[in-house]
């Protein structure tokens, strides 16, 4: 029979011979490295969006990587990218339609109206937070009451924490009259009941001590303007002594607690090469080189402590016949961005890029200064001498003539 039996199971094919892709080329492979700085996080909901164009996805990624306050209008984006203003405007409208972009028109302090560009990296999360805020708030607020409006008249809600529901007014006590002045608030909290003091068990009163007779002494004179008080008569009986009134102890005022923030421990700077000596002229030259770095690149502005730490390293370079321009170029060439600790980077470069010591040069003997030419007084020959007189030959003759005699 020519017809195939449909109930038979198809034979298994080997894994190597089966086609996994429509094209002959293999799938994408990744060569990934970890980013330590200068990166932006983009979700797969944007990178693999099914409705956004490739221009809109790339434009949203670029806008999320910009710092806050950077210019991002169509004019600046058209200067930055070759797509043109029309393509960029279409991409912005796509992002705005899918929630990745918001362009409200807000009125400034001076009354001018300006369009603000707000980039959202996760529209689904923003919609969930807005829905939770609406559910928590009591009653629906009028649209546009708490936010700005776009150019088409739709309201833009202000981003902020959820608004708590209004608190119910407490009961007004009966003791307050009905006619309440206007300056009193609408509700007054009910006063808390005063605590009832517990009965104290009084100790048995001590026996009264006998009052000694007063010793006669000088009568104090009253101060001017003070009415004298008559002294008690001892014959009338014992004078009642007033009970001492216990002085109320002052309430202890607890000082406010000031939590001192722990100071951030600054890591020590790396060591720099040590020079053989510290002459004053090289110290001055090294300080001028370090001050010159800030004029080449403002990010290399150093403090006095950093300059004091780096000066010996610069002197070690100068001792190895490195010129001032060579030191400045080695310290300012290809700086990283961002630069967190310029002094630490300079200390590392002074140590890692230290040039080799200069070759050995023998010290030449100092040449004696040439003496001026003089004419001999006897033979009239020229000779070099400090003072005019006889030449060495005539002096030799005189000396030998004295020895011969």
Phi, psi and omega per residue, in radians:
X1 nan 2.478 -3.135
X2 -1.460 -0.456 -3.097
X3 -1.331 2.479 3.141
X4 -1.445 2.603 3.100
X5 -1.385 1.999 -3.087
X6 -1.276 -0.255 -3.130
X7 -1.410 -0.193 3.123
X8 -1.315 2.495 3.113
X9 -1.408 2.451 3.138
X10 -1.215 2.495 3.132
X11 -1.218 2.559 -3.131
X12 -1.311 2.417 3.070
X13 -1.738 2.656 3.131
X14 -1.187 2.698 -3.088
X15 -1.182 -0.531 -3.098
X16 -1.312 -0.503 -3.091
X17 -1.559 -0.203 -3.100
X18 -1.408 2.455 3.133
X19 -1.503 2.218 3.093
X20 -1.727 -0.330 -3.079
X21 -2.258 2.706 3.137
X22 -1.250 -0.552 -3.126
X23 -1.722 2.915 3.139
X24 -1.297 -0.385 -3.107
X25 -1.354 2.670 3.120
X26 -1.355 3.050 3.126
X27 -1.275 3.057 -3.093
X28 -1.254 2.497 3.042
X29 -2.068 2.640 -3.061
X30 -2.011 2.382 3.013
X31 -2.069 1.471 -2.954
X32 -1.754 2.535 3.017
X33 -2.282 2.624 -3.125
X34 -1.288 2.318 3.079
X35 -1.498 2.183 3.075
X36 -1.616 -0.539 3.124
X37 -2.728 2.825 3.096
X38 1.180 0.942 3.112
X39 -2.476 2.857 3.116
X40 -2.335 2.460 -3.117
X41 -1.588 2.189 -3.136
X42 -2.161 2.248 3.141
X43 -1.353 2.727 3.096
X44 -1.169 -0.377 3.103
X45 -1.140 -0.393 3.047
X46 -1.658 -0.813 -3.078
X47 -1.138 -0.505 -3.132
X48 -2.041 0.570 -3.125
X49 -1.143 2.397 -3.054
X50 -1.477 -0.273 -3.068
X51 -1.983 -0.403 -3.134
X52 -1.340 2.568 3.060
X53 -1.358 2.892 -3.128
X54 -1.147 -0.577 3.100
X55 -1.155 -0.713 3.138
X56 -1.173 -0.687 3.111
X57 -1.124 -0.789 3.127
X58 -1.160 -0.649 3.137
X59 -1.184 -0.695 3.097
X60 -1.131 -0.673 3.085
X61 -1.107 -0.717 3.122
X62 -1.154 -0.709 -3.124
X63 -1.185 -0.609 3.106
X64 -1.224 -0.415 3.125
X65 -1.457 -0.195 -3.124
X66 -1.358 2.562 3.053
X67 -1.260 2.839 -3.135
X68 -1.141 2.332 -3.136
X69 1.611 -0.066 3.139
X70 -1.279 2.499 3.128
X71 -1.161 2.273 -3.085
X72 -2.472 0.530 3.090
X73 -1.416 3.087 -3.048
X74 -1.133 -0.612 -3.128
X75 -1.106 -0.822 3.135
X76 -1.190 -0.674 3.137
X77 -1.177 -0.588 3.105
X78 -1.198 -0.566 3.059
X79 -1.260 -0.515 -3.076
X80 -1.412 -0.656 -3.044
X81 -2.070 2.703 -3.097
X82 -1.485 0.029 -3.064
X83 -1.201 -0.568 -3.125
X84 1.773 2.861 -3.039
X85 -1.211 -0.595 -3.086
X86 -1.207 -0.790 3.136
X87 -1.135 -0.696 -3.141
X88 -1.181 -0.676 3.108
X89 -1.125 -0.694 3.086
X90 -1.118 -0.689 3.124
X91 -1.162 -0.668 3.098
X92 -1.130 -0.659 3.099
X93 -1.169 -0.632 3.067
X94 -1.090 -0.816 -3.135
X95 -1.116 -0.654 3.131
X96 -1.200 -0.583 3.131
X97 -1.229 -0.523 -3.128
X98 -1.732 0.130 3.029
X99 1.571 0.007 3.136
X100 -1.464 -0.081 -3.083
X101 -2.535 2.493 3.083
X102 -2.436 2.242 -3.092
X103 -2.181 1.337 3.118
X104 -1.362 2.687 3.068
X105 -1.852 1.966 -3.071
X106 -1.998 2.617 3.117
X107 -1.676 2.260 -3.107
X108 -1.422 -3.039 -3.104
X109 -1.182 -0.522 -3.132
X110 -1.603 0.082 3.079
X111 1.696 -0.119 -3.121
X112 -1.399 2.587 -3.132
X113 -1.792 2.247 -3.115
X114 -2.349 2.603 3.116
X115 -1.575 2.187 3.125
X116 -1.816 2.426 -3.116
X117 -1.837 2.080 -3.122
X118 -2.083 2.080 3.135
X119 -1.742 2.257 -3.131
X120 -1.974 2.192 -3.100
X121 -1.555 -0.172 -3.141
X122 -2.599 1.490 -3.093
X123 -1.121 -0.590 -3.131
X124 -1.120 -0.696 3.110
X125 -1.166 -0.662 3.131
X126 -1.154 -0.715 3.116
X127 -1.146 -0.635 3.115
X128 -1.161 -0.703 3.122
X129 -1.172 -0.697 3.117
X130 -1.128 -0.677 3.123
X131 -1.165 -0.659 3.102
X132 -1.152 -0.655 3.113
X133 -1.143 -0.675 3.128
X134 -1.196 -0.611 -3.141
X135 -1.214 -0.628 -3.114
X136 -1.310 -0.549 -3.095
X137 -1.252 2.503 -3.137
X138 -1.542 2.064 3.137
X139 1.412 2.643 -3.137
X140 -1.539 2.201 3.083
X141 -1.431 2.690 3.139
X142 -1.164 2.371 -3.136
X143 -1.122 2.369 3.119
X144 1.534 -0.022 -3.121
X145 -1.311 -0.603 -3.096
X146 -1.892 0.213 -3.105
X147 -2.526 -2.942 -3.127
X148 -1.753 2.983 -3.130
X149 -2.056 2.568 3.098
X150 -1.377 -3.050 3.126
X151 -1.259 -0.474 3.141
X152 -1.515 0.069 3.080
X153 1.709 -0.180 3.125
X154 -1.284 2.575 -3.062
X155 -1.442 2.573 3.066
X156 -2.067 2.046 -3.093
X157 -1.335 2.526 3.116
X158 -1.357 2.390 3.131
X159 -1.394 2.253 -3.126
X160 -3.064 -3.108 -3.126
X161 -1.234 2.739 3.141
X162 -1.111 2.484 -3.097
X163 -1.481 2.172 -3.131
X164 -1.237 2.660 3.126
X165 -1.174 2.631 -3.113
X166 -1.172 2.520 -3.114
X167 -1.484 2.434 3.140
X168 -1.256 2.472 3.128
X169 -1.209 2.486 -3.130
X170 -1.368 2.885 -3.092
X171 -1.225 2.403 3.130
X172 -1.521 2.238 -3.135
X173 -1.126 2.741 -3.095
X174 -1.271 -0.364 -3.064
X175 -1.238 -0.274 -3.116
X176 -1.453 2.271 -3.135
X177 -1.132 2.842 -3.110
X178 -1.217 -0.618 -3.117
X179 -1.456 1.744 -3.124
X180 -1.818 2.280 3.113
X181 -1.048 2.865 -3.090
X182 -1.246 -0.449 -3.075
X183 -1.392 -0.161 3.108
X184 -1.439 2.422 -3.127
X185 -1.118 2.917 -3.054
X186 -1.174 -0.556 -3.141
X187 -2.222 2.556 3.120
X188 -2.206 2.196 -3.120
X189 -1.136 2.572 3.140
X190 -1.250 2.268 -3.108
X191 -1.134 2.464 -3.132
X192 -1.264 2.524 3.116
X193 -1.148 2.444 -3.133
X194 -1.269 2.430 3.141
X195 -1.217 2.401 3.131
X196 -1.481 2.101 -3.125
X197 -1.208 2.465 3.117
X198 -1.296 2.537 3.125
X199 -1.173 2.250 3.141
X200 -1.566 2.435 3.103
X201 -1.461 1.966 -3.089
X202 -1.412 2.395 3.095
X203 -1.351 2.728 3.111
X204 -1.048 2.351 -3.100
X205 -1.158 2.368 3.111
X206 -1.250 2.739 3.136
X207 -1.172 2.458 3.138
X208 -1.218 2.403 3.121
X209 -1.399 2.537 3.109
X210 -1.160 2.376 -3.130
X211 -1.507 2.113 3.124
X212 -1.242 2.717 3.116
X213 -1.162 2.502 -3.138
X214 -1.237 2.436 3.119
X215 -1.516 2.208 3.133
X216 -1.125 2.370 -3.136
X217 -2.596 -3.097 3.133
X218 -1.134 2.389 -3.134
X219 -1.418 2.156 -3.136
X220 -1.245 2.415 3.126
X221 -1.421 2.338 3.141
X222 -1.222 2.650 3.112
X223 -1.246 2.662 3.137
X224 -1.080 2.321 3.129
X225 1.569 0.056 -3.109
X226 -1.970 2.285 3.139
X227 -1.339 2.183 -3.127
X228 -1.216 2.565 3.128
X229 -1.845 2.359 -3.106
X230 -1.206 2.411 3.139
X231 -1.294 2.563 3.124
X232 -1.177 2.570 -3.139
X233 -1.494 2.143 -3.139
X234 -1.203 -0.398 -3.113
X235 -1.283 -0.379 -3.097
X236 -1.328 -0.120 3.125
X237 2.126 -3.134 -3.135
X238 -1.173 2.463 -3.132
X239 -1.458 2.176 3.121
X240 -1.159 2.266 3.127
X241 -1.569 2.168 3.138
X242 -1.136 2.443 3.136
X243 -1.179 2.415 3.131
X244 -1.168 2.296 3.116
X245 -1.510 2.078 -3.134
X246 -1.144 2.227 3.135
X247 -1.290 2.295 -3.138
X248 -1.222 2.205 -3.128
X249 -1.172 2.364 3.130
X250 -1.126 2.427 3.118
X251 -1.134 2.324 -3.140
X252 -1.297 2.068 3.137
X253 -1.594 2.010 -3.126
X254 -1.392 2.171 -3.133
X255 -1.137 2.569 3.111
X256 -1.141 2.477 3.137
X257 -1.442 2.133 3.100
X258 -1.883 1.857 3.115
X259 -1.383 1.973 3.141
X260 -1.341 2.186 3.114
X261 -1.238 2.357 3.112
X262 -1.164 2.233 -3.127
X263 -1.208 2.380 3.138
X264 -1.178 2.154 3.140
X265 -1.308 2.077 -3.136
X266 -1.445 2.234 -3.140
X267 -1.179 2.517 -3.124
X268 -1.205 2.573 3.128
X269 -1.255 2.619 3.085
X270 -1.088 2.689 3.123
X271 -1.212 2.657 3.117
X272 -2.017 2.771 3.122
X273 -1.051 2.457 -3.130
X274 -1.611 2.252 3.109
X275 -1.382 2.915 3.111
X276 -1.302 -0.517 3.130
X277 -2.685 2.894 -3.140
X278 -2.177 1.301 3.105
X279 -1.247 2.654 -3.092
X280 -1.084 -0.628 -3.103
X281 -1.190 -0.628 3.092
X282 -1.272 -0.572 3.058
X283 -1.068 -0.759 3.121
X284 -1.146 -0.717 3.128
X285 -1.137 -0.721 3.140
X286 -1.150 -0.696 3.101
X287 -1.122 -0.660 3.097
X288 -1.158 -0.631 3.124
X289 -1.161 -0.775 3.137
X290 -1.159 -0.597 3.064
X291 -1.258 -0.451 3.126
X292 -1.267 -0.386 -3.119
X293 -1.107 -0.648 -3.123
X294 -1.181 -0.483 3.082
X295 -1.312 -0.505 3.083
X296 -1.315 -0.780 3.134
X297 -2.472 2.045 -3.086
X298 -1.075 -0.337 3.128
X299 -1.241 -0.238 -3.126
X300 -1.690 0.541 3.070
X301 -1.312 2.097 -3.027
X302 -1.874 2.681 3.059
X303 -1.522 3.047 3.133
X304 -1.153 -0.640 3.122
X305 -1.171 -0.734 3.121
X306 -1.151 -0.678 3.113
X307 -1.120 -0.706 3.110
X308 -1.127 -0.591 3.139
X309 -1.298 -0.606 -3.049
X310 -1.542 -0.261 -3.074
X311 -1.059 -0.776 3.112
X312 -1.050 -0.609 3.118
X313 -1.141 -0.675 3.095
X314 -1.176 -0.653 3.103
X315 -1.113 -0.631 3.095
X316 -1.096 -0.595 3.062
X317 -1.211 -0.737 -3.132
X318 -1.151 -0.570 3.092
X319 -1.161 -0.393 -3.136
X320 -1.696 0.521 3.041
X321 1.109 0.564 3.045
X322 -1.597 2.295 -3.132
X323 -1.345 2.892 3.141
X324 -1.127 -0.680 3.116
X325 -1.138 -0.643 3.117
X326 -1.162 -0.670 3.115
X327 -1.158 -0.749 3.141
X328 -1.120 -0.732 3.140
X329 -1.145 -0.694 -3.136
X330 -1.179 -0.513 -3.107
X331 -1.551 -0.362 -3.076
X332 -1.927 -0.021 -3.075
X333 -1.397 2.273 3.029
X334 0.928 1.100 3.105
X335 -1.325 2.497 3.107
X336 -1.298 2.821 3.091
X337 -2.332 2.218 -0.028
X338 -1.398 2.773 -3.131
X339 -1.871 1.856 -3.047
X340 -1.469 -0.853 -3.100
X341 -2.201 1.630 -3.113
X342 -1.122 -0.606 -3.122
X343 -1.142 -0.675 3.119
X344 -1.160 -0.669 3.096
X345 -1.140 -0.744 3.130
X346 -1.140 -0.676 3.100
X347 -1.120 -0.681 3.107
X348 -1.152 -0.732 -3.135
X349 -1.206 -0.632 3.100
X350 -1.099 -0.575 -3.125
X351 -1.473 -0.773 -3.045
X352 -1.299 -0.587 -3.075
X353 -1.821 0.445 -3.132
X354 -1.110 2.175 -3.127
X355 -1.210 2.806 3.125
X356 -1.229 2.792 3.119
X357 -1.168 2.662 -3.131
X358 -1.186 2.736 3.118
X359 -1.149 2.776 -3.112
X360 -1.230 2.306 3.119
X361 -2.200 2.054 -3.141
X362 -1.168 2.550 -3.128
X363 -1.429 2.126 3.130
X364 -1.393 2.524 3.110
X365 -1.211 2.505 -3.131
X366 -1.222 2.262 3.116
X367 -1.350 2.408 3.116
X368 -1.257 2.560 3.125
X369 -1.194 2.509 3.137
X370 -1.276 2.331 3.123
X371 -1.464 2.645 3.134
X372 -1.215 2.778 3.114
X373 -1.370 2.398 3.110
X374 -2.244 2.649 3.061
X375 -1.724 2.308 -3.116
X376 -1.201 2.444 -3.103
X377 -1.325 -0.311 -3.101
X378 -1.766 -0.994 -3.061
X379 -1.704 -0.051 3.108
X380 1.044 0.557 3.047
X381 -1.652 2.709 3.139
X382 -1.534 2.399 3.071
X383 -2.601 2.799 3.133
X384 -1.675 2.156 -3.132
X385 -2.720 2.777 -3.124
X386 -1.303 -0.559 -3.103
X387 -2.296 2.639 3.099
X388 -1.187 2.645 -3.118
X389 2.885 -2.538 3.129
X390 -1.582 2.660 3.120
X391 -1.322 2.927 3.132
X392 -1.059 -0.551 3.134
X393 -1.161 -0.785 3.130
X394 -1.157 -0.645 3.101
X395 -1.146 -0.583 3.109
X396 -1.179 -0.704 3.093
X397 -1.086 -0.748 3.130
X398 -1.124 -0.677 -3.117
X399 -1.199 -0.768 -3.117
X400 -1.210 -0.610 3.115
X401 -1.126 -0.618 3.096
X402 -1.201 -0.657 3.132
X403 -1.208 -0.657 -3.126
X404 -1.164 -0.574 3.137
X405 -1.343 nan nan
